[in-house]
Structure formats: structure tokens, C-alpha cells
Amino acid sequence: MRRHFSKFLSDQSGATAIEYCLIATGIAFVIIAAVNGIGTSLSGTFTTVNSSLK
């Protein structure tokens, strides 16, 4: 039983997938933050253009 537990702890076959998932999550948060920041300024610009066209 001890040998199986030791083998389980030393197995790193899923580590790469988890690392890629964490990297993708970090990139997604950066994209969401950038879109939210740009979105508010674009909303003001579109409102200005819309009122100018009326």
C-alpha cells in the first residue's frame, strides 16, 4: 500500500494540463479586464457619436 501511495504522489502526468489551464485562466482574466476598461470609454464615444448624428 505504501508503494502505491508513493507512486501516486510521484506521478506528474497531469501536471502539464493543470499548468496550461492556470495560464489560460490568467490570460482570460487579463482579456476581461482590458475589455471592461476599453468598453466603458467606447461606450462614451458611441454615445457622443449617436447624439451628434441625431
mmCIF entry with sequence, helices, sheets and N, C-alpha, C, O atoms, coordinates in Angstrom:
data_MODEL
# 
_entry.id   MODEL 
# 
_entity.id                         1 
_entity.type                       polymer 
_entity.pdbx_number_of_molecules   1 
# 
_entity_poly.entity_id                      1 
_entity_poly.type                           'polypeptide(L)' 
_entity_poly.nstd_linkage                   no 
_entity_poly.nstd_monomer                   no 
_entity_poly.pdbx_seq_one_letter_code       MRRHFSKFLSDQSGATAIEYCLIATGIAFVIIAAVNGIGTSLSGTFTTVNSSLK 
_entity_poly.pdbx_seq_one_letter_code_can   MRRHFSKFLSDQSGATAIEYCLIATGIAFVIIAAVNGIGTSLSGTFTTVNSSLK 
_entity_poly.pdbx_strand_id                 A 
# 
loop_
_entity_poly_seq.entity_id 
_entity_poly_seq.num 
_entity_poly_seq.mon_id 
_entity_poly_seq.hetero 
1 1  MET n 
1 2  ARG n 
1 3  ARG n 
1 4  HIS n 
1 5  PHE n 
1 6  SER n 
1 7  LYS n 
1 8  PHE n 
1 9  LEU n 
1 10 SER n 
1 11 ASP n 
1 12 GLN n 
1 13 SER n 
1 14 GLY n 
1 15 ALA n 
1 16 THR n 
1 17 ALA n 
1 18 ILE n 
1 19 GLU n 
1 20 TYR n 
1 21 CYS n 
1 22 LEU n 
1 23 ILE n 
1 24 ALA n 
1 25 THR n 
1 26 GLY n 
1 27 ILE n 
1 28 ALA n 
1 29 PHE n 
1 30 VAL n 
1 31 ILE n 
1 32 ILE n 
1 33 ALA n 
1 34 ALA n 
1 35 VAL n 
1 36 ASN n 
1 37 GLY n 
1 38 ILE n 
1 39 GLY n 
1 40 THR n 
1 41 SER n 
1 42 LEU n 
1 43 SER n 
1 44 GLY n 
1 45 THR n 
1 46 PHE n 
1 47 THR n 
1 48 THR n 
1 49 VAL n 
1 50 ASN n 
1 51 SER n 
1 52 SER n 
1 53 LEU n 
1 54 LYS n 
# 
_struct_asym.id          A 
_struct_asym.entity_id   1 
# 
loop_
_struct_conf.conf_type_id 
_struct_conf.id 
_struct_conf.pdbx_PDB_helix_id 
_struct_conf.beg_label_comp_id 
_struct_conf.beg_label_asym_id 
_struct_conf.beg_label_seq_id 
_struct_conf.pdbx_beg_PDB_ins_code 
_struct_conf.end_label_comp_id 
_struct_conf.end_label_asym_id 
_struct_conf.end_label_seq_id 
_struct_conf.pdbx_end_PDB_ins_code 
_struct_conf.beg_auth_comp_id 
_struct_conf.beg_auth_asym_id 
_struct_conf.beg_auth_seq_id 
_struct_conf.end_auth_comp_id 
_struct_conf.end_auth_asym_id 
_struct_conf.end_auth_seq_id 
_struct_conf.pdbx_PDB_helix_class 
_struct_conf.details 
_struct_conf.pdbx_PDB_helix_length 
HELX_P HELX_P1 AA1 ARG A 2  ? SER A 10 ? ARG A 2  SER A 10 1 ? 9  
HELX_P HELX_P2 AA2 ALA A 15 ? LEU A 53 ? ALA A 15 LEU A 53 1 ? 39 
# 
_struct_conf_type.id          HELX_P 
_struct_conf_type.criteria    ? 
_struct_conf_type.reference   ? 
# 
loop_
_atom_site.group_PDB 
_atom_site.id 
_atom_site.type_symbol 
_atom_site.label_atom_id 
_atom_site.label_alt_id 
_atom_site.label_comp_id 
_atom_site.label_asym_id 
_atom_site.label_entity_id 
_atom_site.label_seq_id 
_atom_site.pdbx_PDB_ins_code 
_atom_site.Cartn_x 
_atom_site.Cartn_y 
_atom_site.Cartn_z 
_atom_site.occupancy 
_atom_site.B_iso_or_equiv 
_atom_site.pdbx_formal_charge 
_atom_site.auth_seq_id 
_atom_site.auth_comp_id 
_atom_site.auth_asym_id 
_atom_site.auth_atom_id 
_atom_site.pdbx_PDB_model_num 
ATOM 1   N N  . MET A 1 1  ? 0.820   -1.187 0.000   1.00 0.00 ? 1  MET A N  1 
ATOM 2   C CA . MET A 1 1  ? 0.000   0.000  0.000   1.00 0.00 ? 1  MET A CA 1 
ATOM 3   C C  . MET A 1 1  ? 0.869   1.258  0.000   1.00 0.00 ? 1  MET A C  1 
ATOM 4   O O  . MET A 1 1  ? 0.567   2.234  -0.687  1.00 0.00 ? 1  MET A O  1 
ATOM 5   N N  . ARG A 1 2  ? 1.933   1.222  0.767   1.00 0.00 ? 2  ARG A N  1 
ATOM 6   C CA . ARG A 1 2  ? 2.837   2.364  0.835   1.00 0.00 ? 2  ARG A CA 1 
ATOM 7   C C  . ARG A 1 2  ? 3.476   2.622  -0.529  1.00 0.00 ? 2  ARG A C  1 
ATOM 8   O O  . ARG A 1 2  ? 3.675   3.772  -0.920  1.00 0.00 ? 2  ARG A O  1 
ATOM 9   N N  . ARG A 1 3  ? 3.794   1.549  -1.248  1.00 0.00 ? 3  ARG A N  1 
ATOM 10  C CA . ARG A 1 3  ? 4.409   1.684  -2.569  1.00 0.00 ? 3  ARG A CA 1 
ATOM 11  C C  . ARG A 1 3  ? 3.443   2.342  -3.552  1.00 0.00 ? 3  ARG A C  1 
ATOM 12  O O  . ARG A 1 3  ? 3.852   3.187  -4.349  1.00 0.00 ? 3  ARG A O  1 
ATOM 13  N N  . HIS A 1 4  ? 2.166   1.961  -3.502  1.00 0.00 ? 4  HIS A N  1 
ATOM 14  C CA . HIS A 1 4  ? 1.166   2.553  -4.397  1.00 0.00 ? 4  HIS A CA 1 
ATOM 15  C C  . HIS A 1 4  ? 0.964   4.035  -4.082  1.00 0.00 ? 4  HIS A C  1 
ATOM 16  O O  . HIS A 1 4  ? 0.835   4.850  -4.995  1.00 0.00 ? 4  HIS A O  1 
ATOM 17  N N  . PHE A 1 5  ? 0.935   4.383  -2.807  1.00 0.00 ? 5  PHE A N  1 
ATOM 18  C CA . PHE A 1 5  ? 0.767   5.781  -2.418  1.00 0.00 ? 5  PHE A CA 1 
ATOM 19  C C  . PHE A 1 5  ? 1.970   6.611  -2.854  1.00 0.00 ? 5  PHE A C  1 
ATOM 20  O O  . PHE A 1 5  ? 1.810   7.738  -3.324  1.00 0.00 ? 5  PHE A O  1 
ATOM 21  N N  . SER A 1 6  ? 3.170   6.062  -2.700  1.00 0.00 ? 6  SER A N  1 
ATOM 22  C CA . SER A 1 6  ? 4.380   6.752  -3.129  1.00 0.00 ? 6  SER A CA 1 
ATOM 23  C C  . SER A 1 6  ? 4.390   6.941  -4.645  1.00 0.00 ? 6  SER A C  1 
ATOM 24  O O  . SER A 1 6  ? 4.790   7.994  -5.142  1.00 0.00 ? 6  SER A O  1 
ATOM 25  N N  . LYS A 1 7  ? 3.953   5.926  -5.368  1.00 0.00 ? 7  LYS A N  1 
ATOM 26  C CA . LYS A 1 7  ? 3.887   6.015  -6.820  1.00 0.00 ? 7  LYS A CA 1 
ATOM 27  C C  . LYS A 1 7  ? 2.858   7.056  -7.248  1.00 0.00 ? 7  LYS A C  1 
ATOM 28  O O  . LYS A 1 7  ? 3.083   7.789  -8.211  1.00 0.00 ? 7  LYS A O  1 
ATOM 29  N N  . PHE A 1 8  ? 1.741   7.127  -6.547  1.00 0.00 ? 8  PHE A N  1 
ATOM 30  C CA . PHE A 1 8  ? 0.707   8.114  -6.846  1.00 0.00 ? 8  PHE A CA 1 
ATOM 31  C C  . PHE A 1 8  ? 1.220   9.535  -6.635  1.00 0.00 ? 8  PHE A C  1 
ATOM 32  O O  . PHE A 1 8  ? 0.945   10.414 -7.452  1.00 0.00 ? 8  PHE A O  1 
ATOM 33  N N  . LEU A 1 9  ? 1.949   9.771  -5.568  1.00 0.00 ? 9  LEU A N  1 
ATOM 34  C CA . LEU A 1 9  ? 2.463   11.101 -5.274  1.00 0.00 ? 9  LEU A CA 1 
ATOM 35  C C  . LEU A 1 9  ? 3.544   11.535 -6.260  1.00 0.00 ? 9  LEU A C  1 
ATOM 36  O O  . LEU A 1 9  ? 3.682   12.725 -6.544  1.00 0.00 ? 9  LEU A O  1 
ATOM 37  N N  . SER A 1 10 ? 4.305   10.587 -6.777  1.00 0.00 ? 10 SER A N  1 
ATOM 38  C CA . SER A 1 10 ? 5.382   10.940 -7.704  1.00 0.00 ? 10 SER A CA 1 
ATOM 39  C C  . SER A 1 10 ? 4.905   11.053 -9.152  1.00 0.00 ? 10 SER A C  1 
ATOM 40  O O  . SER A 1 10 ? 5.666   11.506 -10.007 1.00 0.00 ? 10 SER A O  1 
ATOM 41  N N  . ASP A 1 11 ? 3.666   10.653 -9.452  1.00 0.00 ? 11 ASP A N  1 
ATOM 42  C CA . ASP A 1 11 ? 3.130   10.728 -10.812 1.00 0.00 ? 11 ASP A CA 1 
ATOM 43  C C  . ASP A 1 11 ? 2.811   12.178 -11.156 1.00 0.00 ? 11 ASP A C  1 
ATOM 44  O O  . ASP A 1 11 ? 2.048   12.834 -10.447 1.00 0.00 ? 11 ASP A O  1 
ATOM 45  N N  . GLN A 1 12 ? 3.397   12.680 -12.247 1.00 0.00 ? 12 GLN A N  1 
ATOM 46  C CA . GLN A 1 12 ? 3.178   14.061 -12.664 1.00 0.00 ? 12 GLN A CA 1 
ATOM 47  C C  . GLN A 1 12 ? 2.585   14.138 -14.070 1.00 0.00 ? 12 GLN A C  1 
ATOM 48  O O  . GLN A 1 12 ? 2.797   15.127 -14.771 1.00 0.00 ? 12 GLN A O  1 
ATOM 49  N N  . SER A 1 13 ? 1.864   13.137 -14.481 1.00 0.00 ? 13 SER A N  1 
ATOM 50  C CA . SER A 1 13 ? 1.354   13.111 -15.850 1.00 0.00 ? 13 SER A CA 1 
ATOM 51  C C  . SER A 1 13 ? 0.284   14.169 -16.101 1.00 0.00 ? 13 SER A C  1 
ATOM 52  O O  . SER A 1 13 ? 0.131   14.611 -17.239 1.00 0.00 ? 13 SER A O  1 
ATOM 53  N N  . GLY A 1 14 ? -0.459  14.589 -15.081 1.00 0.00 ? 14 GLY A N  1 
ATOM 54  C CA . GLY A 1 14 ? -1.493  15.593 -15.276 1.00 0.00 ? 14 GLY A CA 1 
ATOM 55  C C  . GLY A 1 14 ? -1.037  17.000 -14.945 1.00 0.00 ? 14 GLY A C  1 
ATOM 56  O O  . GLY A 1 14 ? -1.825  17.939 -15.061 1.00 0.00 ? 14 GLY A O  1 
ATOM 57  N N  . ALA A 1 15 ? 0.204   17.173 -14.539 1.00 0.00 ? 15 ALA A N  1 
ATOM 58  C CA . ALA A 1 15 ? 0.683   18.486 -14.117 1.00 0.00 ? 15 ALA A CA 1 
ATOM 59  C C  . ALA A 1 15 ? 0.705   19.478 -15.265 1.00 0.00 ? 15 ALA A C  1 
ATOM 60  O O  . ALA A 1 15 ? 0.388   20.650 -15.065 1.00 0.00 ? 15 ALA A O  1 
ATOM 61  N N  . THR A 1 16 ? 1.065   19.047 -16.443 1.00 0.00 ? 16 THR A N  1 
ATOM 62  C CA . THR A 1 16 ? 1.152   19.956 -17.584 1.00 0.00 ? 16 THR A CA 1 
ATOM 63  C C  . THR A 1 16 ? -0.223  20.501 -17.950 1.00 0.00 ? 16 THR A C  1 
ATOM 64  O O  . THR A 1 16 ? -0.357  21.688 -18.250 1.00 0.00 ? 16 THR A O  1 
ATOM 65  N N  . ALA A 1 17 ? -1.231  19.661 -17.930 1.00 0.00 ? 17 ALA A N  1 
ATOM 66  C CA . ALA A 1 17 ? -2.586  20.106 -18.258 1.00 0.00 ? 17 ALA A CA 1 
ATOM 67  C C  . ALA A 1 17 ? -3.069  21.139 -17.247 1.00 0.00 ? 17 ALA A C  1 
ATOM 68  O O  . ALA A 1 17 ? -3.714  22.118 -17.622 1.00 0.00 ? 17 ALA A O  1 
ATOM 69  N N  . ILE A 1 18 ? -2.769  20.933 -15.993 1.00 0.00 ? 18 ILE A N  1 
ATOM 70  C CA . ILE A 1 18 ? -3.176  21.880 -14.960 1.00 0.00 ? 18 ILE A CA 1 
ATOM 71  C C  . ILE A 1 18 ? -2.438  23.202 -15.139 1.00 0.00 ? 18 ILE A C  1 
ATOM 72  O O  . ILE A 1 18 ? -3.033  24.267 -14.976 1.00 0.00 ? 18 ILE A O  1 
ATOM 73  N N  . GLU A 1 19 ? -1.164  23.149 -15.469 1.00 0.00 ? 19 GLU A N  1 
ATOM 74  C CA . GLU A 1 19 ? -0.399  24.378 -15.689 1.00 0.00 ? 19 GLU A CA 1 
ATOM 75  C C  . GLU A 1 19 ? -0.953  25.164 -16.874 1.00 0.00 ? 19 GLU A C  1 
ATOM 76  O O  . GLU A 1 19 ? -1.075  26.386 -16.797 1.00 0.00 ? 19 GLU A O  1 
ATOM 77  N N  . TYR A 1 20 ? -1.284  24.490 -17.954 1.00 0.00 ? 20 TYR A N  1 
ATOM 78  C CA . TYR A 1 20 ? -1.863  25.169 -19.112 1.00 0.00 ? 20 TYR A CA 1 
ATOM 79  C C  . TYR A 1 20 ? -3.216  25.779 -18.755 1.00 0.00 ? 20 TYR A C  1 
ATOM 80  O O  . TYR A 1 20 ? -3.544  26.870 -19.222 1.00 0.00 ? 20 TYR A O  1 
ATOM 81  N N  . CYS A 1 21 ? -3.988  25.102 -17.949 1.00 0.00 ? 21 CYS A N  1 
ATOM 82  C CA . CYS A 1 21 ? -5.282  25.619 -17.521 1.00 0.00 ? 21 CYS A CA 1 
ATOM 83  C C  . CYS A 1 21 ? -5.098  26.886 -16.690 1.00 0.00 ? 21 CYS A C  1 
ATOM 84  O O  . CYS A 1 21 ? -5.847  27.848 -16.860 1.00 0.00 ? 21 CYS A O  1 
ATOM 85  N N  . LEU A 1 22 ? -4.122  26.898 -15.804 1.00 0.00 ? 22 LEU A N  1 
ATOM 86  C CA . LEU A 1 22 ? -3.864  28.092 -14.997 1.00 0.00 ? 22 LEU A CA 1 
ATOM 87  C C  . LEU A 1 22 ? -3.390  29.257 -15.850 1.00 0.00 ? 22 LEU A C  1 
ATOM 88  O O  . LEU A 1 22 ? -3.781  30.400 -15.612 1.00 0.00 ? 22 LEU A O  1 
ATOM 89  N N  . ILE A 1 23 ? -2.557  28.980 -16.835 1.00 0.00 ? 23 ILE A N  1 
ATOM 90  C CA . ILE A 1 23 ? -2.091  30.031 -17.749 1.00 0.00 ? 23 ILE A CA 1 
ATOM 91  C C  . ILE A 1 23 ? -3.263  30.588 -18.552 1.00 0.00 ? 23 ILE A C  1 
ATOM 92  O O  . ILE A 1 23 ? -3.389  31.803 -18.701 1.00 0.00 ? 23 ILE A O  1 
ATOM 93  N N  . ALA A 1 24 ? -4.116  29.714 -19.067 1.00 0.00 ? 24 ALA A N  1 
ATOM 94  C CA . ALA A 1 24 ? -5.277  30.160 -19.843 1.00 0.00 ? 24 ALA A CA 1 
ATOM 95  C C  . ALA A 1 24 ? -6.227  30.982 -18.980 1.00 0.00 ? 24 ALA A C  1 
ATOM 96  O O  . ALA A 1 24 ? -6.804  31.958 -19.459 1.00 0.00 ? 24 ALA A O  1 
ATOM 97  N N  . THR A 1 25 ? -6.396  30.606 -17.730 1.00 0.00 ? 25 THR A N  1 
ATOM 98  C CA . THR A 1 25 ? -7.247  31.363 -16.816 1.00 0.00 ? 25 THR A CA 1 
ATOM 99  C C  . THR A 1 25 ? -6.679  32.754 -16.576 1.00 0.00 ? 25 THR A C  1 
ATOM 100 O O  . THR A 1 25 ? -7.421  33.737 -16.560 1.00 0.00 ? 25 THR A O  1 
ATOM 101 N N  . GLY A 1 26 ? -5.364  32.840 -16.388 1.00 0.00 ? 26 GLY A N  1 
ATOM 102 C CA . GLY A 1 26 ? -4.728  34.140 -16.196 1.00 0.00 ? 26 GLY A CA 1 
ATOM 103 C C  . GLY A 1 26 ? -4.883  35.037 -17.404 1.00 0.00 ? 26 GLY A C  1 
ATOM 104 O O  . GLY A 1 26 ? -5.160  36.228 -17.262 1.00 0.00 ? 26 GLY A O  1 
ATOM 105 N N  . ILE A 1 27 ? -4.706  34.481 -18.590 1.00 0.00 ? 27 ILE A N  1 
ATOM 106 C CA . ILE A 1 27 ? -4.868  35.251 -19.828 1.00 0.00 ? 27 ILE A CA 1 
ATOM 107 C C  . ILE A 1 27 ? -6.316  35.708 -19.979 1.00 0.00 ? 27 ILE A C  1 
ATOM 108 O O  . ILE A 1 27 ? -6.569  36.831 -20.413 1.00 0.00 ? 27 ILE A O  1 
ATOM 109 N N  . ALA A 1 28 ? -7.268  34.846 -19.624 1.00 0.00 ? 28 ALA A N  1 
ATOM 110 C CA . ALA A 1 28 ? -8.683  35.210 -19.719 1.00 0.00 ? 28 ALA A CA 1 
ATOM 111 C C  . ALA A 1 28 ? -9.000  36.384 -18.794 1.00 0.00 ? 28 ALA A C  1 
ATOM 112 O O  . ALA A 1 28 ? -9.746  37.286 -19.178 1.00 0.00 ? 28 ALA A O  1 
ATOM 113 N N  . PHE A 1 29 ? -8.442  36.384 -17.580 1.00 0.00 ? 29 PHE A N  1 
ATOM 114 C CA . PHE A 1 29 ? -8.678  37.496 -16.658 1.00 0.00 ? 29 PHE A CA 1 
ATOM 115 C C  . PHE A 1 29 ? -8.105  38.802 -17.207 1.00 0.00 ? 29 PHE A C  1 
ATOM 116 O O  . PHE A 1 29 ? -8.720  39.859 -17.068 1.00 0.00 ? 29 PHE A O  1 
ATOM 117 N N  . VAL A 1 30 ? -6.943  38.731 -17.824 1.00 0.00 ? 30 VAL A N  1 
ATOM 118 C CA . VAL A 1 30 ? -6.339  39.938 -18.413 1.00 0.00 ? 30 VAL A CA 1 
ATOM 119 C C  . VAL A 1 30 ? -7.204  40.458 -19.559 1.00 0.00 ? 30 VAL A C  1 
ATOM 120 O O  . VAL A 1 30 ? -7.418  41.665 -19.672 1.00 0.00 ? 30 VAL A O  1 
ATOM 121 N N  . ILE A 1 31 ? -7.697  39.572 -20.398 1.00 0.00 ? 31 ILE A N  1 
ATOM 122 C CA . ILE A 1 31 ? -8.550  39.983 -21.518 1.00 0.00 ? 31 ILE A CA 1 
ATOM 123 C C  . ILE A 1 31 ? -9.847  40.607 -20.999 1.00 0.00 ? 31 ILE A C  1 
ATOM 124 O O  . ILE A 1 31 ? -10.292 41.632 -21.516 1.00 0.00 ? 31 ILE A O  1 
ATOM 125 N N  . ILE A 1 32 ? -10.444 40.001 -19.994 1.00 0.00 ? 32 ILE A N  1 
ATOM 126 C CA . ILE A 1 32 ? -11.690 40.531 -19.435 1.00 0.00 ? 32 ILE A CA 1 
ATOM 127 C C  . ILE A 1 32 ? -11.462 41.916 -18.838 1.00 0.00 ? 32 ILE A C  1 
ATOM 128 O O  . ILE A 1 32 ? -12.280 42.816 -19.027 1.00 0.00 ? 32 ILE A O  1 
ATOM 129 N N  . ALA A 1 33 ? -10.365 42.090 -18.125 1.00 0.00 ? 33 ALA A N  1 
ATOM 130 C CA . ALA A 1 33 ? -10.061 43.397 -17.531 1.00 0.00 ? 33 ALA A CA 1 
ATOM 131 C C  . ALA A 1 33 ? -9.836  44.446 -18.618 1.00 0.00 ? 33 ALA A C  1 
ATOM 132 O O  . ALA A 1 33 ? -10.295 45.581 -18.487 1.00 0.00 ? 33 ALA A O  1 
ATOM 133 N N  . ALA A 1 34 ? -9.134  44.075 -19.687 1.00 0.00 ? 34 ALA A N  1 
ATOM 134 C CA . ALA A 1 34 ? -8.877  45.016 -20.779 1.00 0.00 ? 34 ALA A CA 1 
ATOM 135 C C  . ALA A 1 34 ? -10.168 45.392 -21.498 1.00 0.00 ? 34 ALA A C  1 
ATOM 136 O O  . ALA A 1 34 ? -10.378 46.561 -21.819 1.00 0.00 ? 34 ALA A O  1 
ATOM 137 N N  . VAL A 1 35 ? -11.016 44.433 -21.747 1.00 0.00 ? 35 VAL A N  1 
ATOM 138 C CA . VAL A 1 35 ? -12.275 44.703 -22.445 1.00 0.00 ? 35 VAL A CA 1 
ATOM 139 C C  . VAL A 1 35 ? -13.177 45.582 -21.583 1.00 0.00 ? 35 VAL A C  1 
ATOM 140 O O  . VAL A 1 35 ? -13.837 46.486 -22.096 1.00 0.00 ? 35 VAL A O  1 
ATOM 141 N N  . ASN A 1 36 ? -13.208 45.323 -20.285 1.00 0.00 ? 36 ASN A N  1 
ATOM 142 C CA . ASN A 1 36 ? -14.019 46.175 -19.406 1.00 0.00 ? 36 ASN A CA 1 
ATOM 143 C C  . ASN A 1 36 ? -13.493 47.598 -19.381 1.00 0.00 ? 36 ASN A C  1 
ATOM 144 O O  . ASN A 1 36 ? -14.280 48.544 -19.383 1.00 0.00 ? 36 ASN A O  1 
ATOM 145 N N  . GLY A 1 37 ? -12.189 47.766 -19.357 1.00 0.00 ? 37 GLY A N  1 
ATOM 146 C CA . GLY A 1 37 ? -11.613 49.103 -19.359 1.00 0.00 ? 37 GLY A CA 1 
ATOM 147 C C  . GLY A 1 37 ? -11.858 49.846 -20.649 1.00 0.00 ? 37 GLY A C  1 
ATOM 148 O O  . GLY A 1 37 ? -12.189 51.031 -20.633 1.00 0.00 ? 37 GLY A O  1 
ATOM 149 N N  . ILE A 1 38 ? -11.699 49.170 -21.757 1.00 0.00 ? 38 ILE A N  1 
ATOM 150 C CA . ILE A 1 38 ? -11.918 49.792 -23.067 1.00 0.00 ? 38 ILE A CA 1 
ATOM 151 C C  . ILE A 1 38 ? -13.405 49.979 -23.331 1.00 0.00 ? 38 ILE A C  1 
ATOM 152 O O  . ILE A 1 38 ? -13.810 50.949 -23.972 1.00 0.00 ? 38 ILE A O  1 
ATOM 153 N N  . GLY A 1 39 ? -14.207 49.062 -22.844 1.00 0.00 ? 39 GLY A N  1 
ATOM 154 C CA . GLY A 1 39 ? -15.649 49.106 -23.092 1.00 0.00 ? 39 GLY A CA 1 
ATOM 155 C C  . GLY A 1 39 ? -16.308 50.350 -22.543 1.00 0.00 ? 39 GLY A C  1 
ATOM 156 O O  . GLY A 1 39 ? -17.192 50.914 -23.189 1.00 0.00 ? 39 GLY A O  1 
ATOM 157 N N  . THR A 1 40 ? -15.901 50.793 -21.364 1.00 0.00 ? 40 THR A N  1 
ATOM 158 C CA . THR A 1 40 ? -16.529 51.981 -20.794 1.00 0.00 ? 40 THR A CA 1 
ATOM 159 C C  . THR A 1 40 ? -16.173 53.230 -21.593 1.00 0.00 ? 40 THR A C  1 
ATOM 160 O O  . THR A 1 40 ? -17.024 54.095 -21.801 1.00 0.00 ? 40 THR A O  1 
ATOM 161 N N  . SER A 1 41 ? -14.938 53.331 -22.036 1.00 0.00 ? 41 SER A N  1 
ATOM 162 C CA . SER A 1 41 ? -14.570 54.504 -22.836 1.00 0.00 ? 41 SER A CA 1 
ATOM 163 C C  . SER A 1 41 ? -15.218 54.453 -24.215 1.00 0.00 ? 41 SER A C  1 
ATOM 164 O O  . SER A 1 41 ? -15.612 55.490 -24.748 1.00 0.00 ? 41 SER A O  1 
ATOM 165 N N  . LEU A 1 42 ? -15.333 53.277 -24.792 1.00 0.00 ? 42 LEU A N  1 
ATOM 166 C CA . LEU A 1 42 ? -16.004 53.155 -26.095 1.00 0.00 ? 42 LEU A CA 1 
ATOM 167 C C  . LEU A 1 42 ? -17.490 53.465 -25.984 1.00 0.00 ? 42 LEU A C  1 
ATOM 168 O O  . LEU A 1 42 ? -18.080 54.021 -26.910 1.00 0.00 ? 42 LEU A O  1 
ATOM 169 N N  . SER A 1 43 ? -18.086 53.113 -24.878 1.00 0.00 ? 43 SER A N  1 
ATOM 170 C CA . SER A 1 43 ? -19.496 53.405 -24.680 1.00 0.00 ? 43 SER A CA 1 
ATOM 171 C C  . SER A 1 43 ? -19.732 54.908 -24.693 1.00 0.00 ? 43 SER A C  1 
ATOM 172 O O  . SER A 1 43 ? -20.695 55.386 -25.293 1.00 0.00 ? 43 SER A O  1 
ATOM 173 N N  . GLY A 1 44 ? -18.855 55.648 -24.033 1.00 0.00 ? 44 GLY A N  1 
ATOM 174 C CA . GLY A 1 44 ? -18.969 57.107 -24.050 1.00 0.00 ? 44 GLY A CA 1 
ATOM 175 C C  . GLY A 1 44 ? -18.777 57.677 -25.441 1.00 0.00 ? 44 GLY A C  1 
ATOM 176 O O  . GLY A 1 44 ? -19.474 58.615 -25.829 1.00 0.00 ? 44 GLY A O  1 
ATOM 177 N N  . THR A 1 45 ? -17.852 57.130 -26.189 1.00 0.00 ? 45 THR A N  1 
ATOM 178 C CA . THR A 1 45 ? -17.608 57.586 -27.556 1.00 0.00 ? 45 THR A CA 1 
ATOM 179 C C  . THR A 1 45 ? -18.809 57.309 -28.454 1.00 0.00 ? 45 THR A C  1 
ATOM 180 O O  . THR A 1 45 ? -19.219 58.175 -29.227 1.00 0.00 ? 45 THR A O  1 
ATOM 181 N N  . PHE A 1 46 ? -19.367 56.123 -28.358 1.00 0.00 ? 46 PHE A N  1 
ATOM 182 C CA . PHE A 1 46 ? -20.530 55.790 -29.182 1.00 0.00 ? 46 PHE A CA 1 
ATOM 183 C C  . PHE A 1 46 ? -21.737 56.655 -28.812 1.00 0.00 ? 46 PHE A C  1 
ATOM 184 O O  . PHE A 1 46 ? -22.523 57.029 -29.682 1.00 0.00 ? 46 PHE A O  1 
ATOM 185 N N  . THR A 1 47 ? -21.883 56.971 -27.530 1.00 0.00 ? 47 THR A N  1 
ATOM 186 C CA . THR A 1 47 ? -22.970 57.839 -27.110 1.00 0.00 ? 47 THR A CA 1 
ATOM 187 C C  . THR A 1 47 ? -22.792 59.243 -27.711 1.00 0.00 ? 47 THR A C  1 
ATOM 188 O O  . THR A 1 47 ? -23.761 59.854 -28.161 1.00 0.00 ? 47 THR A O  1 
ATOM 189 N N  . THR A 1 48 ? -21.579 59.738 -27.715 1.00 0.00 ? 48 THR A N  1 
ATOM 190 C CA . THR A 1 48 ? -21.292 61.051 -28.299 1.00 0.00 ? 48 THR A CA 1 
ATOM 191 C C  . THR A 1 48 ? -21.579 61.060 -29.792 1.00 0.00 ? 48 THR A C  1 
ATOM 192 O O  . THR A 1 48 ? -22.192 61.999 -30.301 1.00 0.00 ? 48 THR A O  1 
ATOM 193 N N  . VAL A 1 49 ? -21.144 60.029 -30.494 1.00 0.00 ? 49 VAL A N  1 
ATOM 194 C CA . VAL A 1 49 ? -21.381 59.939 -31.932 1.00 0.00 ? 49 VAL A CA 1 
ATOM 195 C C  . VAL A 1 49 ? -22.861 59.815 -32.214 1.00 0.00 ? 49 VAL A C  1 
ATOM 196 O O  . VAL A 1 49 ? -23.365 60.428 -33.155 1.00 0.00 ? 49 VAL A O  1 
ATOM 197 N N  . ASN A 1 50 ? -23.564 59.035 -31.419 1.00 0.00 ? 50 ASN A N  1 
ATOM 198 C CA . ASN A 1 50 ? -25.004 58.842 -31.611 1.00 0.00 ? 50 ASN A CA 1 
ATOM 199 C C  . ASN A 1 50 ? -25.762 60.152 -31.422 1.00 0.00 ? 50 ASN A C  1 
ATOM 200 O O  . ASN A 1 50 ? -26.652 60.479 -32.207 1.00 0.00 ? 50 ASN A O  1 
ATOM 201 N N  . SER A 1 51 ? -25.413 60.890 -30.393 1.00 0.00 ? 51 SER A N  1 
ATOM 202 C CA . SER A 1 51 ? -26.108 62.161 -30.165 1.00 0.00 ? 51 SER A CA 1 
ATOM 203 C C  . SER A 1 51 ? -25.747 63.187 -31.232 1.00 0.00 ? 51 SER A C  1 
ATOM 204 O O  . SER A 1 51 ? -26.560 64.057 -31.541 1.00 0.00 ? 51 SER A O  1 
ATOM 205 N N  . SER A 1 52 ? -24.558 63.107 -31.797 1.00 0.00 ? 52 SER A N  1 
ATOM 206 C CA . SER A 1 52 ? -24.163 64.039 -32.867 1.00 0.00 ? 52 SER A CA 1 
ATOM 207 C C  . SER A 1 52 ? -24.911 63.751 -34.166 1.00 0.00 ? 52 SER A C  1 
ATOM 208 O O  . SER A 1 52 ? -25.182 64.665 -34.945 1.00 0.00 ? 52 SER A O  1 
ATOM 209 N N  . LEU A 1 53 ? -25.244 62.483 -34.401 1.00 0.00 ? 53 LEU A N  1 
ATOM 210 C CA . LEU A 1 53 ? -25.934 62.117 -35.634 1.00 0.00 ? 53 LEU A CA 1 
ATOM 211 C C  . LEU A 1 53 ? -27.417 62.436 -35.594 1.00 0.00 ? 53 LEU A C  1 
ATOM 212 O O  . LEU A 1 53 ? -28.057 62.498 -36.644 1.00 0.00 ? 53 LEU A O  1 
ATOM 213 N N  . LYS A 1 54 ? -27.974 62.639 -34.423 1.00 0.00 ? 54 LYS A N  1 
ATOM 214 C CA . LYS A 1 54 ? -29.417 62.894 -34.328 1.00 0.00 ? 54 LYS A CA 1 
ATOM 215 C C  . LYS A 1 54 ? -29.768 64.294 -34.677 1.00 0.00 ? 54 LYS A C  1 
ATOM 216 O O  . LYS A 1 54 ? -30.942 64.662 -34.645 1.00 0.00 ? 54 LYS A O  1 
# 
